[in-house]
Amino acid sequence: MFIAKKQKGKMKVIYGINKIIKFRNPVVAMGVFDGVHLGHKRILKEAVTRSKRIKGTSVVLTFDPHPQKENSLYSLQHRIKLFQRIGIDVCIVISFDKRFSGISAEYFIKHILAKRISPRYVYIGENFTFGKNARGDFRLLKKLSSIYGFKLKVVEIIKVDGMPVSSTAIRRLILNGDLDGAAELLSRRVSVLGRVARGDCLATRLGFPTANIIPQHEIIPPSGIYAVKVILKNKSLGGVCYIGTRPTFKKYLNTRGKRVEAHIFNFNKDIYSHDLEIQFIKKIRNDQKFCHPSDLIKVIKKDILKAKNIISPH
């Protein structure tokens, strides 16, 4: 039997059940892992630790789109970046379409998990469900684990201040503007991943060029101006981010929906079509309408000074 070797330092991403190949001593973490929060990280890190202990391969088996049809906290590409940072060797992405949703839990365990991946260990959260009508759970996996030759590890739900850590709670906190509360449950700053696209260059004409970000179907913080760190090709840069509908120019511009624009300090490179991760440090003020562009320019200058002072200790 052919056993694929893992590449050092680089996570392999496999899209689709039919493209799964065999890996040496797979240790599998299963779940959507939307947000890759504090609880998810515990599952993933335990899988990585176990795989190193048995000289195996850490594998995350995830699903896209969200099986519960939730608005994604983080896009698939954002999750993949975070899996790699944690040290996962292989990410298998299963398309959660109508056909896959009709597969029974028993079929999934026998024909996909056991036959195609052949894990030594399987790690899940205690509330993980799978299979048609979400009838599969840790009890079924435990029952069938001895038949298919893997050991099951069930990780308990983490609680912070007595409240369970969940993607639903984090979504609510972000939408309500409680970024510190969300960051505590995520165990890192709230962030948005998106691609830089060409805009109307309004910010450049005002004297503050920005990267116009197209977020990848992620939960966006409320409108306002934020001190941020901008991650470009693994390099961290200071900046200020605007989220809003540009009310000062609404009657002049055909603006639909919220804009996400980042002004990076002391930066003038062409980064169109690049992916940027915007990490939110602190909100500076709410979005507001100004009577004249010159008034807005004065406030933007103050925003930038405030942002630089906020970012300095970080």
Order of alpha helices (4+ residues) and beta strands (2+ residues): beta-beta-alpha-beta-alpha-beta-alpha-beta-alpha-beta-beta-beta-alpha-alpha-beta-alpha-beta-beta-beta-beta-beta-alpha
